[in-house]
Amino acid sequence: MANKLFKKSYQHKILKEITFNSLWNTKGAFTTIRVAGSPPKFIFFKEHLLNLNKSLKKLNIDFCLTKKIFNILLSNNFTNDIKYNHLLRIAVNNKIISIDLRKRSNPNKFFKGLLVNYQRTRPEIKNLNYKKIFQFLKPLKINSEEIILFKKNFILEGATTNIIFVKNKKLYIPKKNYYIGITLQFIKKYTKRQIIKTNISFNKINDFDEILLVGSGKGIVALNNIPQLKWKNKKQVIYKELQELYNLHIER
């Protein structure tokens, strides 16, 4: 990935630094933390560590990333002289922990959705099996387009985001077969809107007024259209509401 400020790998049992390995397409899990401001603030830090460690446990990987280990590995890599707008990726397999920091590209407010018939391997885990995802993302304009994954005409998630559907100011999310990301967890916890789990099929897509993409990299953005389904955005009410909720937390 472009614009990396640093990239490091360690043997995670003894924390010895070794040659960098991204760990993509190995058996393991990762998480991506937004880093903002000066001094740097790690957005939803505790939640990211919790999700990562849960995924590692499900994969039977005998390692737990604690705040103490995090501080040991990263204490000399950040400075108060920079106003951060970055993404910190932490990846772990059964031997190695890899950490890299890259600049965050500020996304457009509105995105085009591009449908791809694919369900991630073990989608409940943020696993490192991303070969297919990278292939889908390669031709995209990353600041204004997102891959929308579906299976059997049911929408699951974005390639890098969760998806929230809006109808009559109620929020709808898919029932299963996707990773529940940290930003979606935040919205579920703090929004006062009703959230309903349901299967989102192609033939119901035009019932929805808004479709939102949420994730650590993009924050909260709205879909403008999904050309393959002839869906177009009708309103911006919930987009503005959730974006304000999210930004208040970031700026705290």
Backbone torsions as a table, in degrees:
resi	resn	phi	psi	omega
1	MET	NA	151.5	-175.0
2	ALA	-80.7	164.4	171.3
3	ASN	62.7	32.7	178.2
4	LYS	-73.7	134.9	175.2
5	LEU	-90.4	-33.9	170.5
6	PHE	-157.0	158.0	176.2
7	LYS	-150.3	124.6	-173.8
8	LYS	-141.8	148.9	175.6
9	SER	-129.3	150.1	-178.4
10	TYR	-140.5	147.8	165.6
11	GLN	-71.5	116.1	-167.0
12	HIS	-76.4	-13.0	177.2
13	LYS	-74.3	-36.3	-177.4
14	ILE	-118.9	-0.4	178.6
15	LEU	58.6	34.9	176.8
16	LYS	-87.8	129.6	-179.1
17	GLU	-71.4	139.2	179.6
18	ILE	-134.4	178.2	177.9
19	THR	-59.6	137.6	-175.4
20	PHE	-61.1	136.0	174.6
21	ASN	-136.6	122.4	-176.9
22	SER	-66.5	-23.5	-180.0
23	LEU	71.0	3.4	177.7
24	TRP	-57.2	140.2	177.0
25	ASN	64.9	26.3	166.3
26	THR	-109.4	168.5	178.3
27	LYS	-76.0	108.5	-178.4
28	GLY	177.8	-171.8	-176.9
29	ALA	-136.8	162.9	178.0
30	PHE	-146.8	166.2	172.4
31	THR	-144.4	152.9	-179.8
32	THR	-123.8	119.7	-174.7
33	ILE	-106.8	130.1	173.9
34	ARG	-76.6	134.0	178.6
35	VAL	-115.5	124.7	-173.0
36	ALA	-137.6	144.7	169.3
37	GLY	84.1	-175.6	178.1
38	SER	-143.8	119.6	-2.6
39	PRO	-62.4	158.8	-173.9
40	PRO	-63.7	135.4	175.1
41	LYS	-111.5	128.6	179.2
42	PHE	-93.9	104.3	-170.6
43	ILE	-68.7	126.9	-179.5
44	PHE	56.8	41.8	-174.1
45	PHE	-58.2	-50.9	-177.4
46	LYS	-61.5	-40.3	-179.1
47	GLU	-66.1	-38.2	177.8
48	HIS	-64.2	-44.9	178.8
49	LEU	-62.9	-41.4	179.6
50	LEU	-61.5	-47.2	-179.6
51	ASN	-64.0	-42.0	179.3
52	LEU	-61.2	-46.8	-177.5
53	ASN	-67.8	-33.9	174.6
54	LYS	-63.7	-41.7	179.4
55	SER	-64.8	-41.6	179.0
56	LEU	-62.7	-39.3	178.5
57	LYS	-63.7	-41.8	178.5
58	LYS	-64.3	-28.3	179.2
59	LEU	-89.6	3.3	-179.3
60	ASN	59.7	38.2	175.1
61	ILE	-99.1	122.0	-172.9
62	ASP	-84.9	72.5	177.0
63	PHE	-156.5	141.0	177.2
64	CYS	-130.5	120.4	178.5
65	LEU	-83.1	111.7	179.0
66	THR	-99.1	166.3	176.2
67	LYS	-62.3	-35.2	179.3
68	LYS	-63.2	-46.6	178.8
69	ILE	-64.2	-41.7	178.0
70	PHE	-56.3	-46.5	-178.7
71	ASN	-66.3	-37.6	178.0
72	ILE	-61.3	-44.1	-175.3
73	LEU	-77.1	-27.7	-170.7
74	LEU	-116.7	0.3	-172.5
75	SER	-58.5	-31.2	-176.6
76	ASN	-101.4	8.4	-174.0
77	ASN	-102.7	-4.5	179.9
78	PHE	-122.8	152.2	-178.4
79	THR	-135.9	154.2	176.7
80	ASN	-83.5	-1.6	-179.2
81	ASP	-82.5	-10.1	-177.7
82	ILE	-111.7	136.2	170.1
83	LYS	-90.0	108.2	-170.1
84	TYR	-80.5	139.4	167.0
85	ASN	-144.5	74.6	-166.7
86	HIS	-134.7	170.3	175.7
87	LEU	-125.5	126.9	-179.5
88	LEU	-106.4	115.3	178.7
89	ARG	-100.3	130.7	176.6
90	ILE	-119.7	120.8	-178.7
91	ALA	-122.7	141.8	-177.0
92	VAL	-138.5	130.9	166.4
93	ASN	-120.0	-159.9	-172.2
94	ASN	-75.8	-4.8	-179.8
95	LYS	-131.0	-28.4	-166.2
96	ILE	-126.9	145.8	166.2
97	ILE	-117.1	128.2	-179.3
98	SER	-120.6	138.5	-175.9
99	ILE	-133.2	130.9	174.3
100	ASP	-142.1	149.6	-178.1
101	LEU	-121.6	129.5	178.3
102	ARG	-133.8	158.5	176.2
103	LYS	-67.1	142.0	176.9
104	ARG	-88.7	127.2	175.2
105	SER	-81.6	124.5	180.0
106	ASN	-68.8	119.6	-176.3
107	PRO	-78.4	156.9	170.2
108	ASN	-67.0	162.0	178.0
109	LYS	-72.0	-30.3	-175.2
110	PHE	-126.0	136.8	-174.4
111	PHE	-120.4	156.9	168.8
112	LYS	-96.3	134.1	177.3
113	GLY	-97.9	132.5	-179.0
114	LEU	-120.5	117.2	-173.4
115	LEU	-76.8	136.3	174.2
116	VAL	-135.9	131.6	-179.4
117	ASN	-81.4	92.5	-176.7
118	TYR	-163.7	139.2	172.1
119	GLN	-120.1	127.8	-177.5
120	ARG	-61.3	150.4	174.2
121	THR	-65.6	130.5	-177.0
122	ARG	43.1	64.4	-171.0
123	PRO	-63.0	-18.6	179.6
124	GLU	-72.9	-10.4	-179.2
125	ILE	-114.7	139.8	174.3
126	LYS	-80.0	71.5	-172.1
127	ASN	-88.7	167.7	-172.4
128	LEU	-86.9	4.2	179.7
129	ASN	-79.3	83.3	-169.8
130	TYR	-120.9	13.8	-177.5
131	LYS	-56.9	-48.4	-179.7
132	LYS	-64.4	-43.0	-179.2
133	ILE	-59.2	-44.6	179.0
134	PHE	-60.9	-37.8	177.2
135	GLN	-62.2	-41.4	179.3
136	PHE	-67.1	-37.6	-174.7
137	LEU	-78.9	-24.6	-171.3
138	LYS	-52.6	-46.4	-177.4
139	PRO	-83.2	0.2	-173.3
140	LEU	-78.2	155.3	163.4
141	LYS	-86.5	101.4	-166.2
142	ILE	-65.0	-20.1	-179.5
143	ASN	-89.3	-3.5	-176.0
144	SER	-146.2	3.5	179.7
145	GLU	-136.6	146.1	177.7
146	GLU	-139.3	140.3	173.4
147	ILE	-76.7	131.6	176.5
148	ILE	-107.9	113.3	-177.7
149	LEU	-84.5	139.2	177.2
150	PHE	-143.6	159.9	175.4
151	LYS	-142.5	130.0	180.0
152	LYS	52.3	41.2	178.0
153	ASN	65.9	18.3	172.3
154	PHE	-111.3	128.7	-179.4
155	ILE	-77.2	136.9	-175.0
156	LEU	-110.8	-58.3	-174.2
157	GLU	-169.4	169.5	169.9
158	GLY	-83.5	163.6	178.0
159	ALA	-62.7	-31.4	-179.9
160	THR	-127.7	11.5	-174.1
161	THR	-145.4	163.4	162.3
162	ASN	-91.6	161.4	-177.2
163	ILE	-121.0	133.2	174.6
164	ILE	-119.5	129.5	179.1
165	PHE	-104.9	144.4	-175.1
166	VAL	-126.0	128.3	174.7
167	LYS	-142.7	125.1	-179.5
168	ASN	52.5	39.6	177.0
169	LYS	66.5	11.4	171.4
170	LYS	-99.1	148.2	-177.4
171	LEU	-101.8	137.8	179.7
172	TYR	-126.4	136.7	175.5
173	ILE	-130.8	153.1	179.6
174	PRO	-59.6	155.6	-177.2
175	LYS	-71.7	-42.3	-169.8
176	LYS	-162.0	-179.4	175.8
177	ASN	66.7	38.4	173.0
178	TYR	-154.1	163.7	179.4
179	TYR	-86.6	128.7	178.3
180	ILE	-87.6	101.0	-173.9
181	GLY	-76.7	170.8	-175.4
182	ILE	-65.4	-40.9	-179.0
183	THR	-66.0	-40.2	176.1
184	LEU	-64.1	-40.3	176.9
185	GLN	-59.8	-41.0	178.4
186	PHE	-61.0	-45.9	-179.6
187	ILE	-64.0	-43.3	179.4
188	LYS	-60.0	-34.0	-177.2
189	LYS	-77.9	-37.3	-167.8
190	TYR	-109.8	-18.4	178.3
191	THR	-71.1	148.3	175.4
192	LYS	-92.2	-2.8	-179.7
193	ARG	-77.7	150.1	175.0
194	GLN	-70.6	134.7	177.3
195	ILE	-116.5	126.1	-175.2
196	ILE	-119.5	129.1	173.9
197	LYS	-86.8	127.5	-179.8
198	THR	-157.6	158.8	173.9
199	ASN	-74.9	126.1	-178.5
200	ILE	-100.3	99.9	-176.9
201	SER	-94.7	158.6	179.7
202	PHE	-56.9	-40.0	-173.9
203	ASN	-75.0	-4.8	176.5
204	LYS	-107.8	-0.8	-169.4
205	ILE	-62.7	-33.4	-177.5
206	ASN	-77.3	-1.6	173.3
207	ASP	-74.5	-17.2	-171.8
208	PHE	-95.2	137.0	-179.2
209	ASP	-81.5	-36.8	-177.9
210	GLU	-137.4	150.6	170.1
211	ILE	-133.0	124.4	-175.3
212	LEU	-111.8	145.8	173.7
213	LEU	-110.2	128.8	-177.1
214	VAL	-132.5	137.8	179.4
215	GLY	-179.7	170.4	-176.2
216	SER	-62.9	-38.4	-177.8
217	GLY	-75.2	-44.5	-174.6
218	LYS	-93.6	-15.2	-173.2
219	GLY	71.2	-119.7	175.7
220	ILE	-127.8	117.5	176.5
221	VAL	-129.6	168.1	-177.7
222	ALA	-114.8	146.8	170.0
223	LEU	-78.4	132.8	173.8
224	ASN	-86.0	-37.8	179.7
225	ASN	-164.3	159.4	168.5
226	ILE	-124.5	92.9	-172.3
227	PRO	-55.8	-37.2	-177.1
228	GLN	-64.5	-24.7	179.6
229	LEU	-107.7	0.9	-178.9
230	LYS	58.8	32.7	177.0
231	TRP	-94.4	138.5	176.0
232	LYS	-133.4	146.8	178.8
233	ASN	-62.1	136.7	-178.8
234	LYS	-109.5	-28.9	-175.9
235	LYS	-142.7	173.5	177.4
236	GLN	-134.5	14.1	-171.5
237	VAL	-62.5	-54.2	-176.0
238	ILE	-74.3	-33.6	174.6
239	TYR	-55.2	-50.7	-179.0
240	LYS	-64.5	-39.3	-178.4
241	GLU	-64.7	-48.4	-177.8
242	LEU	-72.6	-33.6	176.9
243	GLN	-64.3	-40.9	176.9
244	GLU	-62.9	-43.0	178.1
245	LEU	-59.9	-45.4	-179.8
246	TYR	-66.0	-46.5	-177.1
247	ASN	-65.3	-34.2	176.4
248	LEU	-61.1	-38.1	178.3
249	HIS	-69.8	-42.6	-179.4
250	ILE	-61.7	-38.8	-174.0
251	GLU	-84.8	-7.1	-178.9
252	ARG	-64.3	NA	NA
